[in-house]
Amino acid sequence: MSNGTMLNAYPDSMGGTLSEIVELLKRPDMKGAFQSFYILPSVFNTDLDRGFSVISYDLNKLLAKPDDIEELKKLGLNLKLDFVLNHISVLSPQFQDILKHGNKSEYRHFFVDWNQFWNGKGEMNEEGFIEPDEVYLQNMFFRKPGLPLLIVRFPDGQSIPYWNTFYQKVSYHIPNVQEIMQTFDLQYCQTKALEEITKKALAQGKNPAEIDFSNVLSDTQSLEFISWLESKKTYLGQMDVNIQSDIVWQYYDEVLRTLAKYGASIVRLDAFGYASKIPGRKNFMNEPETWDILERIRVMAEKYGLTLLPEIHTAYEEERHIELSEKGYLVYDFFLPGLVIDAIEHNDGSYLARWAKEQIDKNIRSINMLGCHDGIPLLDLKGLVPEKRIQHLIDIILSRGGMIKNLHGRKDIYYQINATYFSALGADERKLLLARAIQLFMPGKPQIWYLDLFAGENDVEAVGIGDDASHKEINRTNLSKKEIEHRLTLPVVRKQLELLKMRNQCEAFGFDAKLQISQAAPHLLQLSWSQNGKKAALNADLNNYSFKITADLDDKTYNYKQY
C-alpha cells in the first residue's frame, strides 16, 4: 500500500457533489497533490450523523454517480471508505422488514433483542424490558445516559426492545380530524377534542399512554386510541447488529464486496469496538472476542484486496495502538493532531519526536492526520503528554473559538475539541504551513482534511443549527465553487499544494523507508527520510515557526523555506 497523501472530504464538501470534486482534482493546481481519497459515508444511502447511519451501501443518488467513481479510478486515486460495523439505520431494509413482519421477518435476529440478551439476568419492568441486575451493569460502558435500548412495536402489537448504543428518536404522528373519524366511530366534536388533546400532549413530550382521554373516551375507547397512536409512530436511529447471527456475517461480506467494487483499498471500521456484547463485561473492546471478530473480518477483506483500518479512540497509556499494530492492523494516528499543536504552542517538539521514534522502533504503520470530520482528539494524549500540558492545550483552543466535547457530557472526562485546525492554531498561516510540513514528514500515510487545505476557520454560525451533534459543524463547512476559486489563489493554500505534490513525488518516503529524528534543542526538530538512494529532510525551528525542506525528486532537488 502506498503511503502517499490522501484527501479527506464529504462528497458535497467542495462544490456540492462528488462530480464537482472530480473536476476539481483534474485541475492543474490540484492534480498530483493526492494519491488516495477518503470519502466520508454520506456518499452512501444514509440518514443521520452525516453519513454514519447507513441505510444501505448504495451510492447516494443526489451526491454521487457510478461515473464519478470511475473517474476517480482514472485519476489513479484509490479510495478509503467506511464500514460502520456496529450498527445500521432503523430505515435499513433489514429493520424495516422487522417492523413490517415482526416475528415472521427473516431479519428477526439480525439485531440484538434486549430481552433475549438479558434473559435470566434481571427483572422485567412495567415498560416491558428487562432491567439487568447491578452486578452486570457495574462494569458496562455506555455512550449515552440510561440503558442503550429502543422499544419498537411489532405488527401484532408487541413492544420489543432492541439494543441501541448510539442515536435514537421516536416520533408520534399527530392525527387530524378526518383520520380519526375514518378510523373510529366518533362524532365530530369528540374527534376535534381528541385532536387538540393529542396535539398538545405530544408537543409536551408525553407518550400516548400518559395522555388522559377520559373526558372524551371511555376506558375501552382510550385503550384502542392509544394502541392506534402507537401503531403509527416512526423511528430514527442506529440499531446495533447481532454479531452472533450468521445473516449478519453474510451482510458483512456483501458490504466488503461492494466497497471493493467502488475501488476501496482501505476500509475504516467505524465503531468496531462496540460489536462484541457479553453480559457483565465492559462491552467496549471485549477481549478476546473483539480481536476474534476483527480477524474474521480481515479474512473476508483479504478476499477483496482490502486493508482494514480499525477506528478506536483510547488513551495512549492503554497501548491499544501497540496492540493493533502487533496484530498486523493499520493504526489511526489520533495522537498527531494534539502533538503538533502542543509542539508549536510550547515551542517544544520533544513529545512529537518521541512519538515518531516509537512508530519507527515498533514498526507501527499508521494513517496520520491534523484535522478531520470529528474534533481534535485529546483523550488519546493521556500518558503521552503531561496532564497540565493537555489542559493548557484545551484552554488555548477554546480561547480561539473551539468547542469542548466531553465524554458522556461529563466535564471531568475530556474527549475532543471541535475546531478547524487553522483556527486552533490561531488562524496563523505560518503555523499552519509548519504543521502541514511536520505532518508530511511524520511516519504514516498523511490524510488531509479539505477544510485545512483551504485554510478554513471556525464556522460558528453552523453550530446550533440541527441535531445534538451540531457542534461538529464548526469544522464541516461546504465550500462553493466560487469560494474554492478564491481560496486557490491564497498563498497558504498554494504552498500546501506544493508541499503535497513534493511528498508524492519524492521516493524517500515510505512505510519501509528509513527515518532519522534529531533535536539539537527542544525547539529544533529534524526529520530525515531516505530510501532507494533518495533523501528528504525537514529542519524546523519551533520558536519562530521557520522551516526548511530539501527533497530529491526525479529530475531535481526540491527546496522550500519559510523564514
FITI-251123 format. One record per residue (C-alpha): residue number from 1; z, y, x. Coordinates in Angstrom, 1 decimal. Example, Ala and Ser with C-alpha at 12.3 -4.5 7.8 and 13.67 -1.06 7.14 Angstrom:
i,pz,py,px
1,7.8,-4.5,12.3 $
2,7.1,-1.1,13.7 $
//
This chain:
i,pz,py,px
1,0.0,0.0,0.0 $
2,-1.0,3.4,1.3 $
3,1.9,5.9,1.8 $
4,-0.4,8.9,1.2 $
5,0.6,11.7,-1.2 $
6,1.0,11.2,-4.9 $
7,0.6,13.8,-7.7 $
8,3.2,13.6,-10.5 $
9,2.5,15.1,-13.9 $
10,2.3,14.6,-17.6 $
11,-1.3,14.1,-19.0 $
12,-1.0,17.5,-20.6 $
13,0.7,19.3,-17.7 $
14,-2.4,21.0,-16.3 $
15,-4.9,22.2,-18.8 $
16,-3.8,20.2,-21.8 $
17,-5.4,16.8,-21.4 $
18,-6.0,14.2,-18.7 $
19,-9.6,15.2,-18.7 $
20,-8.7,18.7,-17.6 $
21,-6.6,17.2,-14.7 $
22,-9.5,15.1,-13.7 $
23,-11.7,18.2,-13.5 $
24,-9.1,20.0,-11.5 $
25,-8.8,17.2,-9.0 $
26,-12.6,17.3,-8.4 $
27,-12.4,20.9,-7.3 $
28,-12.9,21.5,-3.5 $
29,-9.5,23.2,-3.2 $
30,-7.8,20.1,-4.7 $
31,-10.0,17.3,-3.5 $
32,-8.3,15.2,-0.8 $
33,-4.8,16.5,-1.5 $
34,-3.8,13.3,-3.2 $
35,-4.3,9.6,-2.8 $
36,-2.3,8.5,-5.9 $
37,-1.3,9.9,-9.3 $
38,1.9,9.1,-11.2 $
39,1.0,9.8,-14.8 $
40,4.1,10.0,-17.0 $
41,4.2,7.8,-20.0 $
42,3.2,10.3,-22.7 $
43,-0.3,9.1,-21.6 $
44,0.6,6.1,-23.8 $
45,1.2,5.9,-27.6 $
46,4.7,7.3,-27.7 $
47,7.0,9.4,-29.9 $
48,10.3,10.6,-28.4 $
49,11.7,11.6,-25.0 $
50,8.3,13.0,-23.9 $
51,6.9,9.5,-23.4 $
52,9.8,7.3,-22.6 $
53,10.0,5.9,-26.2 $
54,6.9,3.7,-26.2 $
55,5.3,2.6,-29.4 $
56,2.5,0.7,-27.5 $
57,0.8,1.0,-24.2 $
58,-2.5,2.0,-25.7 $
59,-3.7,5.4,-24.5 $
60,-2.6,8.5,-26.4 $
61,-5.9,9.5,-28.0 $
62,-5.0,13.2,-28.1 $
63,-4.3,13.3,-24.4 $
64,-6.3,10.6,-22.6 $
65,-9.5,8.6,-22.9 $
66,-10.7,5.4,-21.1 $
67,-13.3,7.6,-19.3 $
68,-10.5,9.7,-17.7 $
69,-9.0,6.5,-16.2 $
70,-12.4,5.5,-14.8 $
71,-13.0,9.0,-13.3 $
72,-9.6,8.8,-11.6 $
73,-10.7,5.5,-10.1 $
74,-14.0,7.1,-8.9 $
75,-11.9,9.8,-7.1 $
76,-10.2,7.0,-5.2 $
77,-6.8,7.6,-6.9 $
78,-4.6,4.6,-7.6 $
79,-2.1,5.1,-10.3 $
80,1.7,4.8,-10.7 $
81,2.6,4.1,-14.3 $
82,5.8,3.5,-16.2 $
83,7.0,0.3,-17.7 $
84,10.0,1.0,-20.0 $
85,11.8,-2.3,-19.6 $
86,14.9,-2.0,-21.7 $
87,13.6,-0.7,-25.0 $
88,10.7,0.3,-27.2 $
89,10.3,2.6,-30.1 $
90,11.5,2.0,-33.6 $
91,7.9,2.8,-34.5 $
92,6.6,0.0,-32.4 $
93,4.7,-2.7,-34.3 $
94,7.4,-5.2,-33.5 $
95,10.3,-3.2,-35.0 $
96,8.2,-2.1,-38.0 $
97,7.4,-5.7,-38.7 $
98,11.1,-6.4,-38.9 $
99,11.7,-3.5,-41.3 $
100,8.9,-4.9,-43.4 $
101,9.6,-8.6,-43.3 $
102,13.3,-8.8,-42.4 $
103,14.4,-12.4,-41.5 $
104,10.8,-13.7,-42.0 $
105,9.5,-11.4,-39.2 $
106,8.2,-13.2,-36.1 $
107,9.9,-10.5,-34.2 $
108,13.4,-11.1,-35.8 $
109,14.8,-12.0,-32.3 $
110,12.7,-9.6,-30.3 $
111,15.6,-7.1,-30.4 $
112,19.3,-7.6,-29.9 $
113,21.1,-8.3,-33.2 $
114,24.5,-6.7,-32.6 $
115,26.5,-9.1,-34.9 $
116,24.9,-12.2,-33.4 $
117,25.6,-10.9,-29.9 $
118,29.3,-10.3,-30.6 $
119,29.9,-13.2,-33.0 $
120,33.4,-14.6,-32.4 $
121,34.3,-11.7,-30.1 $
122,35.5,-9.1,-32.5 $
123,36.2,-8.2,-36.1 $
124,33.7,-7.3,-38.8 $
125,34.5,-3.8,-40.2 $
126,33.7,-2.3,-43.6 $
127,30.5,-0.8,-42.3 $
128,29.1,-4.2,-41.7 $
129,29.1,-4.5,-37.9 $
130,31.5,-6.3,-35.5 $
131,33.8,-4.1,-33.5 $
132,34.2,-6.0,-30.2 $
133,37.8,-6.8,-29.0 $
134,39.1,-4.3,-26.5 $
135,39.1,-7.0,-23.8 $
136,35.3,-7.0,-23.9 $
137,34.9,-3.2,-24.2 $
138,37.1,-2.1,-21.3 $
139,34.5,-2.7,-18.6 $
140,31.4,-1.7,-20.5 $
141,29.2,1.3,-19.5 $
142,27.7,3.3,-22.4 $
143,25.2,6.1,-22.1 $
144,26.5,7.9,-25.2 $
145,29.8,8.1,-27.2 $
146,30.6,5.3,-29.6 $
147,29.1,1.9,-29.9 $
148,25.4,1.6,-29.0 $
149,24.0,0.4,-32.3 $
150,21.7,1.3,-35.1 $
151,22.1,-0.2,-38.5 $
152,18.8,-0.8,-40.3 $
153,18.1,-2.0,-43.8 $
154,16.1,-5.2,-44.4 $
155,13.8,-5.6,-47.4 $
156,16.3,-7.8,-49.2 $
157,19.0,-5.1,-49.0 $
158,20.8,-6.5,-46.0 $
159,22.1,-4.0,-43.4 $
160,21.6,-5.3,-39.9 $
161,23.0,-3.6,-36.7 $
162,20.8,-3.6,-33.6 $
163,21.7,-2.7,-30.0 $
164,20.6,0.8,-29.3 $
165,21.5,2.2,-25.8 $
166,19.6,5.5,-26.0 $
167,18.3,7.8,-28.7 $
168,18.5,7.2,-32.4 $
169,18.0,9.3,-35.6 $
170,18.3,8.2,-39.2 $
171,16.7,10.4,-41.9 $
172,17.1,10.1,-45.6 $
173,14.3,11.1,-47.9 $
174,15.2,13.8,-50.3 $
175,13.6,12.7,-53.6 $
176,12.1,15.2,-56.1 $
177,12.5,15.1,-59.9 $
178,9.2,13.3,-60.5 $
179,10.0,10.5,-58.0 $
180,13.4,9.9,-59.6 $
181,12.1,9.9,-63.2 $
182,9.3,7.5,-62.2 $
183,11.9,5.1,-60.8 $
184,14.9,5.4,-63.1 $
185,15.2,5.7,-66.9 $
186,16.9,9.1,-66.9 $
187,16.5,12.3,-68.8 $
188,15.1,15.4,-67.1 $
189,18.4,17.2,-67.0 $
190,20.1,14.2,-65.4 $
191,17.3,13.9,-62.9 $
192,17.4,17.6,-61.9 $
193,21.1,17.4,-61.4 $
194,20.7,14.3,-59.2 $
195,18.1,16.1,-57.1 $
196,20.4,19.0,-56.5 $
197,23.4,16.9,-55.7 $
198,21.5,14.7,-53.3 $
199,19.7,17.5,-51.6 $
200,22.9,19.4,-50.9 $
201,24.9,16.4,-49.7 $
202,22.2,15.1,-47.4 $
203,21.9,18.5,-45.9 $
204,25.6,18.4,-45.1 $
205,25.1,15.2,-43.2 $
206,26.5,12.8,-45.7 $
207,25.0,9.3,-46.3 $
208,24.3,8.2,-49.8 $
209,27.5,6.1,-50.1 $
210,29.6,9.2,-49.5 $
211,28.0,11.2,-52.4 $
212,29.8,11.5,-55.7 $
213,27.3,11.0,-58.6 $
214,30.0,10.3,-61.2 $
215,29.2,13.5,-63.2 $
216,25.6,12.3,-63.7 $
217,25.5,8.5,-63.4 $
218,27.6,5.5,-64.4 $
219,29.1,3.3,-61.7 $
220,26.2,0.8,-62.0 $
221,23.6,3.5,-62.0 $
222,25.2,5.1,-58.9 $
223,25.0,1.9,-57.0 $
224,21.4,1.4,-58.0 $
225,20.5,5.0,-57.0 $
226,22.4,4.7,-53.6 $
227,20.5,1.5,-52.9 $
228,17.2,3.2,-53.7 $
229,18.0,6.1,-51.4 $
230,19.0,3.6,-48.6 $
231,15.7,1.8,-49.0 $
232,13.7,4.9,-48.4 $
233,15.4,6.1,-45.2 $
234,13.5,6.2,-41.9 $
235,14.4,5.7,-38.3 $
236,13.6,7.1,-34.9 $
237,14.9,5.8,-31.7 $
238,14.6,3.5,-28.7 $
239,15.6,-0.1,-29.5 $
240,16.8,-2.5,-26.8 $
241,14.8,-5.6,-26.5 $
242,16.3,-9.1,-26.3 $
243,15.8,-10.3,-22.7 $
244,16.8,-13.8,-23.8 $
245,13.8,-14.1,-26.2 $
246,10.6,-15.8,-25.0 $
247,8.5,-13.4,-27.1 $
248,9.9,-10.5,-25.1 $
249,8.6,-12.1,-21.9 $
250,5.2,-12.6,-23.4 $
251,5.3,-8.9,-24.3 $
252,6.3,-8.0,-20.7 $
253,3.3,-10.0,-19.3 $
254,1.0,-8.2,-21.7 $
255,2.3,-4.8,-20.6 $
256,1.8,-5.5,-16.9 $
257,-1.7,-6.8,-17.5 $
258,-2.5,-3.6,-19.4 $
259,-1.1,-1.3,-16.7 $
260,-3.1,-3.2,-14.1 $
261,-6.3,-2.8,-16.2 $
262,-5.7,1.0,-16.2 $
263,-5.7,1.0,-12.3 $
264,-2.0,1.0,-11.6 $
265,-0.9,-0.1,-8.1 $
266,2.8,0.9,-8.6 $
267,4.8,0.2,-11.7 $
268,8.0,2.2,-12.1 $
269,10.6,0.1,-14.0 $
270,12.4,2.6,-16.2 $
271,16.0,1.8,-17.4 $
272,15.8,-1.8,-16.0 $
273,19.5,-1.8,-15.2 $
274,20.4,-2.0,-18.9 $
275,18.3,-5.0,-19.7 $
276,21.0,-7.7,-19.0 $
277,23.7,-7.8,-21.7 $
278,26.7,-10.1,-21.4 $
279,30.0,-9.8,-23.4 $
280,32.8,-8.4,-21.3 $
281,30.6,-7.2,-18.5 $
282,29.6,-3.7,-17.5 $
283,26.1,-4.2,-19.0 $
284,24.6,-1.9,-16.4 $
285,23.3,-3.8,-13.3 $
286,25.0,-7.0,-14.3 $
287,24.8,-9.3,-11.3 $
288,23.2,-11.7,-10.5 $
289,21.4,-11.5,-13.9 $
290,19.7,-8.2,-13.2 $
291,18.2,-9.5,-10.0 $
292,17.0,-12.6,-11.7 $
293,15.2,-10.5,-14.3 $
294,13.6,-8.4,-11.6 $
295,12.5,-11.4,-9.7 $
296,10.9,-12.9,-12.8 $
297,9.1,-9.7,-13.5 $
298,8.0,-9.4,-9.9 $
299,6.3,-12.9,-10.1 $
300,4.5,-11.6,-13.2 $
301,3.5,-8.3,-11.5 $
302,2.1,-10.1,-8.4 $
303,-0.4,-11.9,-10.6 $
304,-1.9,-8.5,-11.3 $
305,-1.6,-7.0,-7.8 $
306,1.2,-4.6,-8.9 $
307,4.1,-3.3,-6.7 $
308,7.4,-2.7,-8.6 $
309,9.5,0.4,-8.2 $
310,12.9,-0.2,-9.9 $
311,14.3,3.2,-11.0 $
312,18.1,3.5,-10.6 $
313,20.5,6.4,-10.1 $
314,23.7,5.3,-8.3 $
315,25.8,6.9,-5.6 $
316,24.8,6.4,-2.0 $
317,28.2,4.9,-1.3 $
318,27.4,2.0,-3.6 $
319,24.5,1.0,-1.3 $
320,22.2,-0.1,-4.1 $
321,19.3,1.4,-2.1 $
322,20.0,-1.1,0.6 $
323,20.3,-4.0,-1.8 $
324,17.0,-3.1,-3.4 $
325,15.3,-2.8,-0.1 $
326,16.7,-6.1,1.3 $
327,15.3,-7.8,-1.8 $
328,11.8,-6.5,-1.0 $
329,11.5,-3.7,-3.5 $
330,10.4,-0.1,-3.1 $
331,13.3,2.4,-3.2 $
332,13.1,5.6,-5.2 $
333,14.5,8.2,-2.8 $
334,16.7,10.2,-5.1 $
335,18.7,11.4,-2.1 $
336,16.0,13.6,-0.6 $
337,15.9,16.4,-3.2 $
338,19.5,17.3,-2.7 $
339,19.5,16.7,1.1 $
340,16.6,19.1,1.7 $
341,18.3,21.9,-0.3 $
342,21.5,21.2,1.5 $
343,19.8,21.4,4.9 $
344,18.1,24.6,4.0 $
345,21.1,26.3,2.4 $
346,23.6,25.2,5.0 $
347,21.2,25.6,8.0 $
348,22.1,22.1,9.0 $
349,19.8,19.1,8.9 $
350,22.4,16.5,10.1 $
351,22.7,14.6,6.8 $
352,18.9,14.7,6.3 $
353,18.3,13.3,9.8 $
354,20.9,10.6,9.2 $
355,19.1,9.5,6.1 $
356,15.7,9.5,7.9 $
357,17.2,7.4,10.6 $
358,18.7,4.9,8.2 $
359,15.4,4.4,6.5 $
360,13.7,3.6,9.8 $
361,16.5,1.4,11.1 $
362,16.8,-0.6,7.9 $
363,13.1,-0.6,7.2 $
364,13.6,1.0,3.8 $
365,10.3,1.7,2.1 $
366,10.5,4.5,-0.4 $
367,8.8,6.9,-2.7 $
368,10.3,10.3,-1.9 $
369,10.2,13.5,-3.9 $
370,11.5,17.0,-4.3 $
371,11.2,17.9,-8.0 $
372,10.4,15.6,-10.9 $
373,10.3,15.4,-14.7 $
374,14.1,15.0,-14.7 $
375,16.6,17.1,-12.8 $
376,17.6,17.4,-9.2 $
377,19.8,14.3,-8.6 $
378,23.4,14.9,-7.5 $
379,25.3,11.7,-8.4 $
380,23.2,9.9,-5.8 $
381,24.6,12.0,-2.9 $
382,28.2,10.8,-3.2 $
383,29.2,9.1,0.0 $
384,26.3,10.7,2.0 $
385,27.3,14.3,1.8 $
386,30.9,15.6,1.6 $
387,32.1,16.5,-1.9 $
388,32.6,20.1,-1.1 $
389,29.0,20.5,0.0 $
390,27.8,18.8,-3.1 $
391,29.8,21.2,-5.2 $
392,28.5,24.1,-3.2 $
393,25.0,22.8,-3.8 $
394,25.7,22.7,-7.6 $
395,27.1,26.2,-7.6 $
396,24.1,27.6,-5.7 $
397,21.5,26.0,-8.1 $
398,23.5,27.0,-11.2 $
399,23.7,30.6,-9.9 $
400,19.8,30.6,-9.7 $
401,19.5,29.6,-13.3 $
402,19.8,25.8,-13.2 $
403,21.5,23.8,-16.0 $
404,24.1,21.1,-15.3 $
405,23.6,17.6,-16.7 $
406,26.9,15.7,-16.8 $
407,27.1,12.0,-17.4 $
408,28.4,11.3,-21.0 $
409,29.0,15.0,-21.5 $
410,32.0,14.9,-19.2 $
411,32.4,17.8,-16.8 $
412,34.1,15.6,-14.1 $
413,31.1,13.3,-13.6 $
414,28.1,15.3,-12.4 $
415,24.7,13.7,-12.7 $
416,21.8,16.1,-12.1 $
417,20.9,19.7,-12.4 $
418,17.8,20.8,-14.3 $
419,15.8,23.4,-12.5 $
420,12.4,23.8,-10.9 $
421,12.7,23.1,-7.2 $
422,11.3,26.6,-6.4 $
423,14.0,28.2,-8.5 $
424,16.6,26.0,-6.9 $
425,15.5,27.5,-3.6 $
426,15.9,31.0,-4.9 $
427,12.1,31.4,-5.5 $
428,11.7,31.8,-1.8 $
429,8.2,30.9,-0.7 $
430,9.2,30.3,2.9 $
431,11.9,27.9,1.8 $
432,9.5,26.0,-0.5 $
433,6.9,25.6,2.3 $
434,9.6,24.4,4.7 $
435,10.9,21.9,2.0 $
436,7.4,20.6,1.5 $
437,6.8,20.2,5.2 $
438,10.1,18.3,5.6 $
439,9.2,16.0,2.6 $
440,5.8,15.2,4.1 $
441,7.4,14.2,7.5 $
442,10.3,12.2,6.0 $
443,9.8,8.4,5.6 $
444,8.2,7.2,2.4 $
445,5.3,8.0,0.2 $
446,5.5,11.6,-0.9 $
447,5.5,12.3,-4.7 $
448,4.6,15.9,-5.6 $
449,5.7,17.4,-8.9 $
450,2.9,19.5,-10.2 $
451,5.1,22.5,-11.0 $
452,6.5,22.5,-7.4 $
453,2.9,22.6,-6.1 $
454,2.2,25.6,-8.3 $
455,5.5,27.3,-7.4 $
456,6.8,27.2,-11.0 $
457,10.0,28.9,-11.8 $
458,12.7,28.0,-14.5 $
459,11.3,28.1,-18.0 $
460,14.4,29.4,-19.7 $
461,12.5,30.1,-23.0 $
462,11.7,26.4,-23.3 $
463,15.3,25.4,-23.2 $
464,17.0,25.1,-26.6 $
465,13.7,24.5,-28.4 $
466,13.6,20.9,-29.6 $
467,15.9,18.0,-29.3 $
468,19.1,17.3,-27.3 $
469,17.1,16.8,-24.1 $
470,15.5,20.3,-24.3 $
471,17.4,21.4,-21.1 $
472,14.9,19.3,-19.2 $
473,12.0,21.5,-20.4 $
474,13.2,24.1,-17.9 $
475,11.0,22.2,-15.4 $
476,8.2,20.9,-17.6 $
477,6.1,23.9,-18.2 $
478,2.5,23.1,-19.2 $
479,0.1,25.2,-17.2 $
480,-3.1,26.6,-18.9 $
481,-6.4,26.6,-17.2 $
482,-6.2,30.3,-16.8 $
483,-2.7,30.1,-15.2 $
484,-3.9,27.3,-12.8 $
485,-6.8,29.5,-11.7 $
486,-4.4,32.3,-10.9 $
487,-1.9,30.1,-9.1 $
488,-4.6,28.5,-6.9 $
489,-5.1,31.9,-5.4 $
490,-1.5,32.2,-4.3 $
491,-0.8,31.6,-0.6 $
492,2.2,29.4,-1.3 $
493,0.0,27.1,-3.3 $
494,-2.9,27.1,-0.9 $
495,-0.7,26.4,2.0 $
496,0.9,23.4,0.3 $
497,-2.5,22.0,-0.5 $
498,-3.4,22.4,3.2 $
499,-0.3,20.5,4.2 $
500,-1.0,17.8,1.7 $
501,-4.6,17.3,3.0 $
502,-3.3,17.1,6.6 $
503,-0.8,14.4,5.6 $
504,-3.5,12.3,4.0 $
505,-6.0,12.7,6.9 $
506,-3.6,12.0,9.8 $
507,-3.3,8.4,10.7 $
508,0.0,8.9,12.5 $
509,1.9,8.5,9.2 $
510,2.5,5.1,7.5 $
511,5.1,2.6,6.4 $
512,4.7,0.8,9.7 $
513,4.3,3.9,11.9 $
514,6.9,4.9,14.5 $
515,9.2,7.9,13.7 $
516,11.3,9.7,16.3 $
517,14.1,12.0,15.0 $
518,15.9,14.5,17.1 $
519,18.2,17.5,16.8 $
520,19.0,19.7,19.7 $
521,21.4,21.6,17.4 $
522,22.3,21.2,13.7 $
523,19.8,23.8,12.6 $
524,16.9,22.3,14.6 $
525,15.1,19.4,13.2 $
526,12.2,17.5,14.9 $
527,10.4,14.6,13.2 $
528,7.6,13.0,15.2 $
529,5.3,10.2,13.9 $
530,2.9,8.0,15.9 $
531,0.5,5.2,15.1 $
532,-2.8,3.9,16.3 $
533,-2.9,6.5,19.1 $
534,-2.4,9.4,16.7 $
535,0.6,11.7,16.6 $
536,2.1,14.3,14.2 $
537,5.2,16.4,14.8 $
538,7.3,18.8,12.8 $
539,9.6,21.2,14.5 $
540,11.8,23.2,12.1 $
541,14.4,25.9,12.5 $
542,16.7,25.8,9.5 $
543,18.3,29.1,10.5 $
544,15.2,31.2,9.8 $
545,13.0,28.7,7.9 $
546,10.3,28.7,10.6 $
547,8.5,25.6,11.5 $
548,5.5,24.3,13.4 $
549,3.3,21.3,12.8 $
550,0.8,19.6,15.1 $
551,-1.2,16.6,14.0 $
552,-4.1,14.6,15.3 $
553,-6.9,14.4,12.9 $
554,-10.2,12.5,13.3 $
555,-12.1,15.4,14.9 $
556,-9.5,18.0,15.9 $
557,-5.8,18.8,16.4 $
558,-4.3,20.4,13.4 $
559,-1.9,23.3,14.0 $
560,0.3,25.1,11.4 $
561,3.0,27.7,12.0 $
562,5.4,29.5,9.7 $
563,7.1,32.3,11.7 $
//
